[in-house]
Amino acid sequence: MYHNHVQRGEVRGPARRAAGPGLRALRGQLGSAPPKGVRALDDEALAQLADAIHGARRRQAAALETAGKEALDHIPALLRGAVRRMLR
């Protein structure tokens, strides 16, 4: 059974260290505390990982937007406006 602090992703005991900007950036990208093994990385590596995740999400969002626009090309022109409104 997990203790509450483990479920929340908190670090206790000797492994606890101050959250640097890299760890805070990574937490922001993940929406929660990163896994214990990832938290063992130095702050610079954590910042690079946060930047990589941010970049990947931006590329993914752009690809999804492009795919959505291309999908609308398969809809008859008279229906595109209505389909766009339904998808919002």
Secondary structure, 3 states (H helix, E strand, C coil): CCCHHHHCCCCCHHHCCCCCHHHHHHHHHHCCCCCHHHHCCCHHHHHHHHHHHHHHHHHHHHHHHHHHHHHHCCCCHHHHHHHHHHHC
